[in-house]
């Protein structure tokens, strides 16, 4: 049971709005497309999406470094 609790806690923390560009709609997390659309032309260009995804990757990578590694001992 403990093997599943820590990854779920990490996932819950990462997905709780600590990530910019997301918002909650009726308890369901969705992307905030207006935050991704930096030039406000109501279109998300490939460059805007790529930048958003790279930023999210870096934020998630930094957040995962703060957690101690899980032990594989049973």
N, CA, C, O and CB atoms as a CASP TS submission, in Angstrom:
PFRMAT TS
TARGET T0000
AUTHOR 0000-0000-0000
METHOD Language model
MODEL 1
PARENT N/A
ATOM      1  N   UNK     1       0.821  -1.200   0.000  1.00  0.00           N
ATOM      2  CA  UNK     1       0.000   0.000   0.000  1.00  0.00           C
ATOM      3  C   UNK     1       0.864   1.264   0.000  1.00  0.00           C
ATOM      4  O   UNK     1       0.556   2.242  -0.681  1.00  0.00           O
ATOM      5  CB  UNK     1      -0.934  -0.001   1.209  1.00  0.00           C
ATOM      6  N   UNK     2       1.956   1.225   0.780  1.00  0.00           N
ATOM      7  CA  UNK     2       2.822   2.400   0.847  1.00  0.00           C
ATOM      8  C   UNK     2       3.467   2.722  -0.495  1.00  0.00           C
ATOM      9  O   UNK     2       3.770   3.881  -0.780  1.00  0.00           O
ATOM     10  CB  UNK     2       3.898   2.190   1.890  1.00  0.00           C
ATOM     11  N   UNK     3       3.674   1.707  -1.311  1.00  0.00           N
ATOM     12  CA  UNK     3       4.302   1.924  -2.610  1.00  0.00           C
ATOM     13  C   UNK     3       3.440   2.815  -3.500  1.00  0.00           C
ATOM     14  O   UNK     3       3.963   3.498  -4.381  1.00  0.00           O
ATOM     15  CB  UNK     3       4.561   0.586  -3.301  1.00  0.00           C
ATOM     16  N   UNK     4       2.147   2.816  -3.283  1.00  0.00           N
ATOM     17  CA  UNK     4       1.241   3.584  -4.123  1.00  0.00           C
ATOM     18  C   UNK     4       0.905   4.950  -3.555  1.00  0.00           C
ATOM     19  O   UNK     4       0.505   5.847  -4.297  1.00  0.00           O
ATOM     20  CB  UNK     4      -0.015   2.818  -4.335  1.00  0.00           C
ATOM     21  N   UNK     5       1.061   5.122  -2.254  1.00  0.00           N
ATOM     22  CA  UNK     5       0.671   6.376  -1.622  1.00  0.00           C
ATOM     23  C   UNK     5       1.580   7.517  -2.038  1.00  0.00           C
ATOM     24  O   UNK     5       1.088   8.588  -2.393  1.00  0.00           O
ATOM     25  CB  UNK     5       0.681   6.231  -0.114  1.00  0.00           C
ATOM     26  N   UNK     6       2.890   7.324  -2.005  1.00  0.00           N
ATOM     27  CA  UNK     6       3.819   8.405  -2.332  1.00  0.00           C
ATOM     28  C   UNK     6       3.675   8.883  -3.774  1.00  0.00           C
ATOM     29  O   UNK     6       3.588  10.091  -3.990  1.00  0.00           O
ATOM     30  CB  UNK     6       5.240   7.952  -2.086  1.00  0.00           C
ATOM     31  N   UNK     7       3.647   7.988  -4.784  1.00  0.00           N
ATOM     32  CA  UNK     7       3.458   8.498  -6.155  1.00  0.00           C
ATOM     33  C   UNK     7       2.133   9.226  -6.328  1.00  0.00           C
ATOM     34  O   UNK     7       2.066  10.201  -7.076  1.00  0.00           O
ATOM     35  CB  UNK     7       3.537   7.355  -7.153  1.00  0.00           C
ATOM     36  N   UNK     8       1.100   8.786  -5.671  1.00  0.00           N
ATOM     37  CA  UNK     8      -0.187   9.473  -5.763  1.00  0.00           C
ATOM     38  C   UNK     8      -0.118  10.846  -5.112  1.00  0.00           C
ATOM     39  O   UNK     8      -0.712  11.802  -5.611  1.00  0.00           O
ATOM     40  CB  UNK     8      -1.290   8.636  -5.109  1.00  0.00           C
ATOM     41  N   UNK     9       0.603  10.948  -4.005  1.00  0.00           N
ATOM     42  CA  UNK     9       0.756  12.243  -3.350  1.00  0.00           C
ATOM     43  C   UNK     9       1.537  13.210  -4.230  1.00  0.00           C
ATOM     44  O   UNK     9       1.186  14.386  -4.330  1.00  0.00           O
ATOM     45  CB  UNK     9       1.454  12.078  -1.998  1.00  0.00           C
ATOM     46  N   UNK    10       2.585  12.723  -4.861  1.00  0.00           N
ATOM     47  CA  UNK    10       3.378  13.565  -5.764  1.00  0.00           C
ATOM     48  C   UNK    10       2.521  14.014  -6.937  1.00  0.00           C
ATOM     49  O   UNK    10       2.523  15.191  -7.296  1.00  0.00           O
ATOM     50  CB  UNK    10       4.630  12.808  -6.271  1.00  0.00           C
ATOM     51  N   UNK    11       1.799  13.094  -7.525  1.00  0.00           N
ATOM     52  CA  UNK    11       0.934  13.432  -8.650  1.00  0.00           C
ATOM     53  C   UNK    11      -0.128  14.448  -8.240  1.00  0.00           C
ATOM     54  O   UNK    11      -0.420  15.380  -8.990  1.00  0.00           O
ATOM     55  CB  UNK    11       0.269  12.172  -9.208  1.00  0.00           C
ATOM     56  N   UNK    12      -0.694  14.275  -7.074  1.00  0.00           N
ATOM     57  CA  UNK    12      -1.721  15.209  -6.596  1.00  0.00           C
ATOM     58  C   UNK    12      -1.126  16.594  -6.388  1.00  0.00           C
ATOM     59  O   UNK    12      -1.754  17.593  -6.741  1.00  0.00           O
ATOM     60  CB  UNK    12      -2.353  14.700  -5.283  1.00  0.00           C
ATOM     61  N   UNK    13       0.063  16.670  -5.828  1.00  0.00           N
ATOM     62  CA  UNK    13       0.689  17.966  -5.610  1.00  0.00           C
ATOM     63  C   UNK    13       1.035  18.652  -6.920  1.00  0.00           C
ATOM     64  O   UNK    13       0.842  19.859  -7.064  1.00  0.00           O
ATOM     65  CB  UNK    13       1.935  17.811  -4.767  1.00  0.00           C
ATOM     66  N   UNK    14       1.539  17.894  -7.861  1.00  0.00           N
ATOM     67  CA  UNK    14       1.918  18.469  -9.150  1.00  0.00           C
ATOM     68  C   UNK    14       0.696  18.972  -9.902  1.00  0.00           C
ATOM     69  O   UNK    14       0.775  19.976 -10.610  1.00  0.00           O
ATOM     70  CB  UNK    14       2.667  17.439  -9.997  1.00  0.00           C
ATOM     71  N   UNK    15      -0.416  18.296  -9.758  1.00  0.00           N
ATOM     72  CA  UNK    15      -1.589  18.644 -10.554  1.00  0.00           C
ATOM     73  C   UNK    15      -2.604  19.509  -9.818  1.00  0.00           C
ATOM     74  O   UNK    15      -3.761  19.564 -10.234  1.00  0.00           O
ATOM     75  CB  UNK    15      -2.257  17.400 -11.019  1.00  0.00           C
ATOM     76  N   UNK    16      -2.216  20.187  -8.742  1.00  0.00           N
ATOM     77  CA  UNK    16      -3.190  20.945  -7.962  1.00  0.00           C
ATOM     78  C   UNK    16      -3.198  22.426  -8.272  1.00  0.00           C
ATOM     79  O   UNK    16      -3.541  23.230  -7.405  1.00  0.00           O
ATOM     80  CB  UNK    16      -2.928  20.754  -6.514  1.00  0.00           C
ATOM     81  N   UNK    17      -2.843  22.799  -9.447  1.00  0.00           N
ATOM     82  CA  UNK    17      -2.872  24.212  -9.780  1.00  0.00           C
ATOM     83  C   UNK    17      -1.561  24.905  -9.485  1.00  0.00           C
ATOM     84  O   UNK    17      -1.430  26.104  -9.734  1.00  0.00           O
ATOM     85  CB  UNK    17      -3.976  24.889  -9.038  1.00  0.00           C
ATOM     86  N   UNK    18      -0.597  24.187  -8.966  1.00  0.00           N
ATOM     87  CA  UNK    18       0.723  24.761  -8.778  1.00  0.00           C
ATOM     88  C   UNK    18       1.363  24.985 -10.144  1.00  0.00           C
ATOM     89  O   UNK    18       2.365  25.689 -10.263  1.00  0.00           O
ATOM     90  CB  UNK    18       1.607  23.845  -7.891  1.00  0.00           C
ATOM     91  N   UNK    19       0.790  24.397 -11.139  1.00  0.00           N
ATOM     92  CA  UNK    19       1.290  24.519 -12.499  1.00  0.00           C
ATOM     93  C   UNK    19       0.534  25.662 -13.183  1.00  0.00           C
ATOM     94  O   UNK    19      -0.695  25.647 -13.251  1.00  0.00           O
ATOM     95  CB  UNK    19       1.126  23.173 -13.288  1.00  0.00           C
ATOM     96  N   UNK    20       1.266  26.637 -13.682  1.00  0.00           N
ATOM     97  CA  UNK    20       0.632  27.744 -14.384  1.00  0.00           C
ATOM     98  C   UNK    20       0.042  27.243 -15.691  1.00  0.00           C
ATOM     99  O   UNK    20       0.571  26.315 -16.302  1.00  0.00           O
ATOM    100  CB  UNK    20       1.639  28.885 -14.641  1.00  0.00           C
ATOM    101  N   UNK    21      -1.038  27.848 -16.114  1.00  0.00           N
ATOM    102  CA  UNK    21      -1.660  27.444 -17.361  1.00  0.00           C
ATOM    103  C   UNK    21      -2.720  26.383 -17.177  1.00  0.00           C
ATOM    104  O   UNK    21      -3.237  25.848 -18.157  1.00  0.00           O
ATOM    105  CB  UNK    21      -0.626  26.951 -18.302  1.00  0.00           C
ATOM    106  N   UNK    22      -3.056  26.069 -15.931  1.00  0.00           N
ATOM    107  CA  UNK    22      -4.138  25.129 -15.670  1.00  0.00           C
ATOM    108  C   UNK    22      -5.142  25.784 -14.743  1.00  0.00           C
ATOM    109  O   UNK    22      -4.793  26.664 -13.956  1.00  0.00           O
ATOM    110  CB  UNK    22      -3.603  23.811 -15.060  1.00  0.00           C
ATOM    111  N   UNK    23      -6.361  25.362 -14.835  1.00  0.00           N
ATOM    112  CA  UNK    23      -7.392  25.820 -13.912  1.00  0.00           C
ATOM    113  C   UNK    23      -8.408  24.704 -13.739  1.00  0.00           C
ATOM    114  O   UNK    23      -8.453  23.763 -14.531  1.00  0.00           O
ATOM    115  CB  UNK    23      -8.075  27.125 -14.421  1.00  0.00           C
ATOM    116  N   UNK    24      -9.201  24.814 -12.725  1.00  0.00           N
ATOM    117  CA  UNK    24     -10.160  23.765 -12.410  1.00  0.00           C
ATOM    118  C   UNK    24     -11.556  24.195 -12.845  1.00  0.00           C
ATOM    119  O   UNK    24     -11.993  25.313 -12.572  1.00  0.00           O
ATOM    120  CB  UNK    24     -10.138  23.434 -10.903  1.00  0.00           C
ATOM    121  N   UNK    25     -12.233  23.298 -13.515  1.00  0.00           N
ATOM    122  CA  UNK    25     -13.603  23.523 -13.944  1.00  0.00           C
ATOM    123  C   UNK    25     -14.441  22.357 -13.433  1.00  0.00           C
ATOM    124  O   UNK    25     -14.301  21.236 -13.922  1.00  0.00           O
ATOM    125  CB  UNK    25     -13.703  23.664 -15.504  1.00  0.00           C
ATOM    126  N   UNK    26     -15.290  22.600 -12.479  1.00  0.00           N
ATOM    127  CA  UNK    26     -16.128  21.566 -11.865  1.00  0.00           C
ATOM    128  C   UNK    26     -15.290  20.414 -11.321  1.00  0.00           C
ATOM    129  O   UNK    26     -15.671  19.250 -11.447  1.00  0.00           O
ATOM    130  CB  UNK    26     -17.141  21.036 -12.878  1.00  0.00           C
ATOM    131  N   UNK    27     -14.149  20.738 -10.717  1.00  0.00           N
ATOM    132  CA  UNK    27     -13.298  19.714 -10.141  1.00  0.00           C
ATOM    133  C   UNK    27     -12.400  19.003 -11.135  1.00  0.00           C
ATOM    134  O   UNK    27     -11.627  18.126 -10.749  1.00  0.00           O
ATOM    135  CB  UNK    27     -14.132  18.723  -9.462  1.00  0.00           C
ATOM    136  N   UNK    28     -12.486  19.362 -12.402  1.00  0.00           N
ATOM    137  CA  UNK    28     -11.658  18.743 -13.436  1.00  0.00           C
ATOM    138  C   UNK    28     -10.624  19.775 -13.877  1.00  0.00           C
ATOM    139  O   UNK    28     -10.964  20.912 -14.204  1.00  0.00           O
ATOM    140  CB  UNK    28     -12.529  18.244 -14.657  1.00  0.00           C
ATOM    141  N   UNK    29      -9.380  19.368 -13.880  1.00  0.00           N
ATOM    142  CA  UNK    29      -8.325  20.286 -14.265  1.00  0.00           C
ATOM    143  C   UNK    29      -8.215  20.361 -15.784  1.00  0.00           C
ATOM    144  O   UNK    29      -8.139  19.339 -16.466  1.00  0.00           O
ATOM    145  CB  UNK    29      -6.989  19.859 -13.649  1.00  0.00           C
ATOM    146  N   UNK    30      -8.209  21.564 -16.289  1.00  0.00           N
ATOM    147  CA  UNK    30      -8.116  21.793 -17.733  1.00  0.00           C
ATOM    148  C   UNK    30      -7.028  22.825 -18.002  1.00  0.00           C
ATOM    149  O   UNK    30      -6.661  23.595 -17.114  1.00  0.00           O
ATOM    150  CB  UNK    30      -9.485  22.266 -18.319  1.00  0.00           C
ATOM    151  N   UNK    31      -6.524  22.837 -19.211  1.00  0.00           N
ATOM    152  CA  UNK    31      -5.528  23.843 -19.580  1.00  0.00           C
ATOM    153  C   UNK    31      -6.195  25.197 -19.729  1.00  0.00           C
ATOM    154  O   UNK    31      -7.317  25.310 -20.223  1.00  0.00           O
ATOM    155  CB  UNK    31      -4.804  23.452 -20.886  1.00  0.00           C
ATOM    156  N   UNK    32      -5.489  26.207 -19.297  1.00  0.00           N
ATOM    157  CA  UNK    32      -5.934  27.586 -19.468  1.00  0.00           C
ATOM    158  C   UNK    32      -5.321  28.086 -20.776  1.00  0.00           C
ATOM    159  O   UNK    32      -4.200  28.595 -20.798  1.00  0.00           O
ATOM    160  CB  UNK    32      -5.517  28.498 -18.236  1.00  0.00           C
ATOM    161  N   UNK    33      -6.065  27.935 -21.844  1.00  0.00           N
ATOM    162  CA  UNK    33      -5.539  28.252 -23.170  1.00  0.00           C
ATOM    163  C   UNK    33      -5.204  29.736 -23.310  1.00  0.00           C
ATOM    164  O   UNK    33      -4.302  30.096 -24.067  1.00  0.00           O
ATOM    165  CB  UNK    33      -6.542  27.846 -24.240  1.00  0.00           C
ATOM    166  N   UNK    34      -5.915  30.596 -22.593  1.00  0.00           N
ATOM    167  CA  UNK    34      -5.618  32.025 -22.653  1.00  0.00           C
ATOM    168  C   UNK    34      -4.234  32.318 -22.077  1.00  0.00           C
ATOM    169  O   UNK    34      -3.549  33.225 -22.549  1.00  0.00           O
ATOM    170  CB  UNK    34      -6.687  32.827 -21.896  1.00  0.00           C
ATOM    171  N   UNK    35      -3.819  31.560 -21.066  1.00  0.00           N
ATOM    172  CA  UNK    35      -2.487  31.748 -20.492  1.00  0.00           C
ATOM    173  C   UNK    35      -1.408  31.259 -21.452  1.00  0.00           C
ATOM    174  O   UNK    35      -0.292  31.779 -21.446  1.00  0.00           O
ATOM    175  CB  UNK    35      -2.373  31.013 -19.149  1.00  0.00           C
ATOM    176  N   UNK    36      -1.727  30.277 -22.265  1.00  0.00           N
ATOM    177  CA  UNK    36      -0.762  29.742 -23.232  1.00  0.00           C
ATOM    178  C   UNK    36      -0.637  30.662 -24.436  1.00  0.00           C
ATOM    179  O   UNK    36       0.448  30.805 -24.999  1.00  0.00           O
ATOM    180  CB  UNK    36      -1.176  28.334 -23.686  1.00  0.00           C
ATOM    181  N   UNK    37      -1.749  31.293 -24.837  1.00  0.00           N
ATOM    182  CA  UNK    37      -1.785  32.178 -25.997  1.00  0.00           C
ATOM    183  C   UNK    37      -1.196  33.532 -25.618  1.00  0.00           C
ATOM    184  O   UNK    37      -1.924  34.437 -25.209  1.00  0.00           O
ATOM    185  CB  UNK    37      -3.234  32.339 -26.529  1.00  0.00           C
ATOM    186  N   UNK    38       0.113  33.671 -25.751  1.00  0.00           N
ATOM    187  CA  UNK    38       0.820  34.873 -25.285  1.00  0.00           C
ATOM    188  C   UNK    38       0.557  36.103 -26.147  1.00  0.00           C
ATOM    189  O   UNK    38       0.575  37.219 -25.628  1.00  0.00           O
ATOM    190  CB  UNK    38       2.301  34.607 -25.246  1.00  0.00           C
ATOM    191  N   UNK    39       0.313  35.934 -27.449  1.00  0.00           N
ATOM    192  CA  UNK    39       0.103  37.109 -28.288  1.00  0.00           C
ATOM    193  C   UNK    39      -1.374  37.489 -28.423  1.00  0.00           C
ATOM    194  O   UNK    39      -1.718  38.411 -29.162  1.00  0.00           O
ATOM    195  CB  UNK    39       0.688  36.864 -29.657  1.00  0.00           C
ATOM    196  N   UNK    40      -2.233  36.780 -27.711  1.00  0.00           N
ATOM    197  CA  UNK    40      -3.679  37.095 -27.609  1.00  0.00           C
ATOM    198  C   UNK    40      -4.389  37.182 -28.961  1.00  0.00           C
ATOM    199  O   UNK    40      -5.265  38.023 -29.163  1.00  0.00           O
ATOM    200  CB  UNK    40      -3.863  38.407 -26.877  1.00  0.00           C
ATOM    201  N   UNK    41      -3.991  36.287 -29.893  1.00  0.00           N
ATOM    202  CA  UNK    41      -4.672  36.253 -31.181  1.00  0.00           C
ATOM    203  C   UNK    41      -5.738  35.156 -31.227  1.00  0.00           C
ATOM    204  O   UNK    41      -6.293  34.874 -32.289  1.00  0.00           O
ATOM    205  CB  UNK    41      -3.660  36.046 -32.302  1.00  0.00           C
ATOM    206  N   UNK    42      -6.022  34.540 -30.080  1.00  0.00           N
ATOM    207  CA  UNK    42      -7.010  33.462 -29.929  1.00  0.00           C
ATOM    208  C   UNK    42      -6.633  32.206 -30.705  1.00  0.00           C
ATOM    209  O   UNK    42      -7.484  31.367 -31.003  1.00  0.00           O
ATOM    210  CB  UNK    42      -8.373  33.942 -30.382  1.00  0.00           C
ATOM    211  N   UNK    43      -5.344  32.087 -31.029  1.00  0.00           N
ATOM    212  CA  UNK    43      -4.812  30.888 -31.664  1.00  0.00           C
ATOM    213  C   UNK    43      -3.555  30.480 -30.901  1.00  0.00           C
ATOM    214  O   UNK    43      -2.727  31.327 -30.565  1.00  0.00           O
ATOM    215  CB  UNK    43      -4.506  31.129 -33.189  1.00  0.00           C
ATOM    216  N   UNK    44      -3.413  29.200 -30.631  1.00  0.00           N
ATOM    217  CA  UNK    44      -2.202  28.714 -29.972  1.00  0.00           C
ATOM    218  C   UNK    44      -1.285  28.181 -31.067  1.00  0.00           C
ATOM    219  O   UNK    44      -1.544  27.141 -31.671  1.00  0.00           O
ATOM    220  CB  UNK    44      -2.526  27.600 -28.889  1.00  0.00           C
ATOM    221  N   UNK    45      -0.215  28.916 -31.304  1.00  0.00           N
ATOM    222  CA  UNK    45       0.721  28.520 -32.353  1.00  0.00           C
ATOM    223  C   UNK    45       1.588  27.362 -31.853  1.00  0.00           C
ATOM    224  O   UNK    45       1.687  27.139 -30.646  1.00  0.00           O
ATOM    225  CB  UNK    45       1.608  29.722 -32.788  1.00  0.00           C
ATOM    226  N   UNK    46       2.209  26.633 -32.767  1.00  0.00           N
ATOM    227  CA  UNK    46       3.110  25.556 -32.345  1.00  0.00           C
ATOM    228  C   UNK    46       4.245  26.067 -31.446  1.00  0.00           C
ATOM    229  O   UNK    46       4.669  25.372 -30.522  1.00  0.00           O
ATOM    230  CB  UNK    46       3.698  24.861 -33.571  1.00  0.00           C
ATOM    231  N   UNK    47       4.728  27.273 -31.717  1.00  0.00           N
ATOM    232  CA  UNK    47       5.805  27.837 -30.908  1.00  0.00           C
ATOM    233  C   UNK    47       5.313  28.139 -29.489  1.00  0.00           C
ATOM    234  O   UNK    47       6.032  27.889 -28.522  1.00  0.00           O
ATOM    235  CB  UNK    47       6.358  29.117 -31.567  1.00  0.00           C
ATOM    236  N   UNK    48       4.098  28.672 -29.356  1.00  0.00           N
ATOM    237  CA  UNK    48       3.539  28.948 -28.033  1.00  0.00           C
ATOM    238  C   UNK    48       3.330  27.659 -27.250  1.00  0.00           C
ATOM    239  O   UNK    48       3.625  27.597 -26.056  1.00  0.00           O
ATOM    240  CB  UNK    48       2.214  29.709 -28.159  1.00  0.00           C
ATOM    241  N   UNK    49       2.822  26.632 -27.921  1.00  0.00           N
ATOM    242  CA  UNK    49       2.579  25.360 -27.254  1.00  0.00           C
ATOM    243  C   UNK    49       3.894  24.706 -26.856  1.00  0.00           C
ATOM    244  O   UNK    49       4.002  24.136 -25.770  1.00  0.00           O
ATOM    245  CB  UNK    49       1.771  24.423 -28.158  1.00  0.00           C
ATOM    246  N   UNK    50       4.890  24.785 -27.724  1.00  0.00           N
ATOM    247  CA  UNK    50       6.188  24.202 -27.414  1.00  0.00           C
ATOM    248  C   UNK    50       6.805  24.885 -26.194  1.00  0.00           C
ATOM    249  O   UNK    50       7.343  24.212 -25.314  1.00  0.00           O
ATOM    250  CB  UNK    50       7.130  24.314 -28.623  1.00  0.00           C
ATOM    251  N   UNK    51       6.732  26.202 -26.136  1.00  0.00           N
ATOM    252  CA  UNK    51       7.269  26.943 -24.993  1.00  0.00           C
ATOM    253  C   UNK    51       6.527  26.559 -23.711  1.00  0.00           C
ATOM    254  O   UNK    51       7.151  26.335 -22.674  1.00  0.00           O
ATOM    255  CB  UNK    51       7.167  28.467 -25.238  1.00  0.00           C
ATOM    256  N   UNK    52       5.205  26.484 -23.782  1.00  0.00           N
ATOM    257  CA  UNK    52       4.400  26.100 -22.620  1.00  0.00           C
ATOM    258  C   UNK    52       4.788  24.703 -22.134  1.00  0.00           C
ATOM    259  O   UNK    52       4.967  24.492 -20.934  1.00  0.00           O
ATOM    260  CB  UNK    52       2.896  26.146 -22.965  1.00  0.00           C
ATOM    261  N   UNK    53       4.919  23.757 -23.049  1.00  0.00           N
ATOM    262  CA  UNK    53       5.249  22.390 -22.661  1.00  0.00           C
ATOM    263  C   UNK    53       6.664  22.287 -22.082  1.00  0.00           C
ATOM    264  O   UNK    53       6.891  21.543 -21.128  1.00  0.00           O
ATOM    265  CB  UNK    53       5.110  21.460 -23.861  1.00  0.00           C
ATOM    266  N   UNK    54       7.611  23.029 -22.656  1.00  0.00           N
ATOM    267  CA  UNK    54       8.967  23.035 -22.104  1.00  0.00           C
ATOM    268  C   UNK    54       8.977  23.618 -20.703  1.00  0.00           C
ATOM    269  O   UNK    54       9.650  23.095 -19.815  1.00  0.00           O
ATOM    270  CB  UNK    54       9.915  23.828 -23.009  1.00  0.00           C
ATOM    271  N   UNK    55       8.225  24.715 -20.497  1.00  0.00           N
ATOM    272  CA  UNK    55       8.144  25.326 -19.170  1.00  0.00           C
ATOM    273  C   UNK    55       7.532  24.359 -18.165  1.00  0.00           C
ATOM    274  O   UNK    55       8.016  24.250 -17.039  1.00  0.00           O
ATOM    275  CB  UNK    55       7.325  26.621 -19.222  1.00  0.00           C
ATOM    276  N   UNK    56       6.475  23.659 -18.559  1.00  0.00           N
ATOM    277  CA  UNK    56       5.835  22.700 -17.668  1.00  0.00           C
ATOM    278  C   UNK    56       6.770  21.538 -17.354  1.00  0.00           C
ATOM    279  O   UNK    56       6.805  21.054 -16.223  1.00  0.00           O
ATOM    280  CB  UNK    56       4.539  22.180 -18.288  1.00  0.00           C
ATOM    281  N   UNK    57       7.523  21.093 -18.350  1.00  0.00           N
ATOM    282  CA  UNK    57       8.474  20.005 -18.145  1.00  0.00           C
ATOM    283  C   UNK    57       9.509  20.410 -17.089  1.00  0.00           C
ATOM    284  O   UNK    57       9.825  19.634 -16.186  1.00  0.00           O
ATOM    285  CB  UNK    57       9.173  19.632 -19.481  1.00  0.00           C
ATOM    286  N   UNK    58      10.029  21.632 -17.215  1.00  0.00           N
ATOM    287  CA  UNK    58      11.026  22.111 -16.255  1.00  0.00           C
ATOM    288  C   UNK    58      10.428  22.248 -14.860  1.00  0.00           C
ATOM    289  O   UNK    58      11.071  21.875 -13.878  1.00  0.00           O
ATOM    290  CB  UNK    58      11.601  23.455 -16.712  1.00  0.00           C
ATOM    291  N   UNK    59       9.212  22.776 -14.752  1.00  0.00           N
ATOM    292  CA  UNK    59       8.571  22.930 -13.442  1.00  0.00           C
ATOM    293  C   UNK    59       8.326  21.573 -12.799  1.00  0.00           C
ATOM    294  O   UNK    59       8.550  21.405 -11.600  1.00  0.00           O
ATOM    295  CB  UNK    59       7.245  23.696 -13.576  1.00  0.00           C
ATOM    296  N   UNK    60       7.872  20.613 -13.579  1.00  0.00           N
ATOM    297  CA  UNK    60       7.629  19.271 -13.040  1.00  0.00           C
ATOM    298  C   UNK    60       8.937  18.603 -12.634  1.00  0.00           C
ATOM    299  O   UNK    60       8.992  17.897 -11.627  1.00  0.00           O
ATOM    300  CB  UNK    60       6.894  18.402 -14.071  1.00  0.00           C
ATOM    301  N   UNK    61       9.987  18.828 -13.418  1.00  0.00           N
ATOM    302  CA  UNK    61      11.284  18.251 -13.105  1.00  0.00           C
ATOM    303  C   UNK    61      11.813  18.837 -11.798  1.00  0.00           C
ATOM    304  O   UNK    61      12.363  18.112 -10.969  1.00  0.00           O
ATOM    305  CB  UNK    61      12.281  18.497 -14.256  1.00  0.00           C
ATOM    306  N   UNK    62      11.649  20.147 -11.612  1.00  0.00           N
ATOM    307  CA  UNK    62      12.104  20.793 -10.376  1.00  0.00           C
ATOM    308  C   UNK    62      11.277  20.314  -9.185  1.00  0.00           C
ATOM    309  O   UNK    62      11.818  20.095  -8.102  1.00  0.00           O
ATOM    310  CB  UNK    62      12.016  22.331 -10.502  1.00  0.00           C
ATOM    311  N   UNK    63       9.976  20.151  -9.381  1.00  0.00           N
ATOM    312  CA  UNK    63       9.117  19.690  -8.288  1.00  0.00           C
ATOM    313  C   UNK    63       9.451  18.269  -7.882  1.00  0.00           C
ATOM    314  O   UNK    63       9.396  17.935  -6.698  1.00  0.00           O
ATOM    315  CB  UNK    63       7.652  19.780  -8.688  1.00  0.00           C
ATOM    316  N   UNK    64       9.796  17.426  -8.843  1.00  0.00           N
ATOM    317  CA  UNK    64      10.107  16.039  -8.514  1.00  0.00           C
ATOM    318  C   UNK    64      11.452  15.913  -7.811  1.00  0.00           C
ATOM    319  O   UNK    64      11.672  14.933  -7.098  1.00  0.00           O
ATOM    320  CB  UNK    64      10.099  15.190  -9.771  1.00  0.00           C
ATOM    321  N   UNK    65      12.360  16.871  -7.988  1.00  0.00           N
ATOM    322  CA  UNK    65      13.654  16.835  -7.304  1.00  0.00           C
ATOM    323  C   UNK    65      13.507  17.090  -5.813  1.00  0.00           C
ATOM    324  O   UNK    65      14.356  16.670  -5.026  1.00  0.00           O
ATOM    325  CB  UNK    65      14.602  17.860  -7.911  1.00  0.00           C
ATOM    326  N   UNK    66      12.450  17.766  -5.418  1.00  0.00           N
ATOM    327  CA  UNK    66      12.274  18.091  -4.010  1.00  0.00           C
ATOM    328  C   UNK    66      11.815  16.895  -3.194  1.00  0.00           C
ATOM    329  O   UNK    66      11.903  16.922  -1.967  1.00  0.00           O
ATOM    330  CB  UNK    66      11.287  19.214  -3.860  1.00  0.00           C
ATOM    331  N   UNK    67      11.334  15.860  -3.838  1.00  0.00           N
ATOM    332  CA  UNK    67      10.872  14.669  -3.122  1.00  0.00           C
ATOM    333  C   UNK    67      12.022  13.680  -2.987  1.00  0.00           C
ATOM    334  O   UNK    67      12.812  13.519  -3.917  1.00  0.00           O
ATOM    335  CB  UNK    67       9.668  14.011  -3.852  1.00  0.00           C
ATOM    336  N   UNK    68      12.125  13.019  -1.843  1.00  0.00           N
ATOM    337  CA  UNK    68      13.175  11.994  -1.718  1.00  0.00           C
ATOM    338  C   UNK    68      12.835  10.794  -2.606  1.00  0.00           C
ATOM    339  O   UNK    68      11.659  10.494  -2.812  1.00  0.00           O
ATOM    340  CB  UNK    68      13.338  11.541  -0.230  1.00  0.00           C
ATOM    341  N   UNK    69      13.843  10.114  -3.128  1.00  0.00           N
ATOM    342  CA  UNK    69      13.588   8.948  -3.972  1.00  0.00           C
ATOM    343  C   UNK    69      12.895   7.842  -3.171  1.00  0.00           C
ATOM    344  O   UNK    69      13.136   7.673  -1.975  1.00  0.00           O
ATOM    345  CB  UNK    69      14.906   8.423  -4.578  1.00  0.00           C
ATOM    346  N   UNK    70      12.056   7.119  -3.838  1.00  0.00           N
ATOM    347  CA  UNK    70      11.360   6.015  -3.192  1.00  0.00           C
ATOM    348  C   UNK    70      12.297   4.829  -3.065  1.00  0.00           C
ATOM    349  O   UNK    70      13.064   4.530  -3.981  1.00  0.00           O
ATOM    350  CB  UNK    70      10.092   5.625  -3.977  1.00  0.00           C
ATOM    351  N   UNK    71      12.232   4.159  -1.935  1.00  0.00           N
ATOM    352  CA  UNK    71      13.067   2.973  -1.764  1.00  0.00           C
ATOM    353  C   UNK    71      12.363   1.783  -2.412  1.00  0.00           C
ATOM    354  O   UNK    71      11.136   1.695  -2.406  1.00  0.00           O
ATOM    355  CB  UNK    71      13.355   2.698  -0.251  1.00  0.00           C
ATOM    356  N   UNK    72      13.140   0.889  -2.958  1.00  0.00           N
ATOM    357  CA  UNK    72      12.599  -0.302  -3.609  1.00  0.00           C
ATOM    358  C   UNK    72      12.507  -1.484  -2.639  1.00  0.00           C
ATOM    359  O   UNK    72      12.069  -2.568  -3.024  1.00  0.00           O
ATOM    360  CB  UNK    72      13.462  -0.681  -4.812  1.00  0.00           C
ATOM    361  N   UNK    73      12.914  -1.281  -1.400  1.00  0.00           N
ATOM    362  CA  UNK    73      12.869  -2.379  -0.426  1.00  0.00           C
ATOM    363  C   UNK    73      11.434  -2.683  -0.051  1.00  0.00           C
ATOM    364  O   UNK    73      10.626  -1.770   0.120  1.00  0.00           O
ATOM    365  CB  UNK    73      13.686  -2.034   0.834  1.00  0.00           C
ATOM    366  N   UNK    74      11.114  -3.952   0.077  1.00  0.00           N
ATOM    367  CA  UNK    74       9.755  -4.323   0.438  1.00  0.00           C
ATOM    368  C   UNK    74       9.685  -4.914   1.815  1.00  0.00           C
ATOM    369  O   UNK    74       8.604  -5.282   2.275  1.00  0.00           O
ATOM    370  CB  UNK    74       9.194  -5.291  -0.554  1.00  0.00           C
TER
END
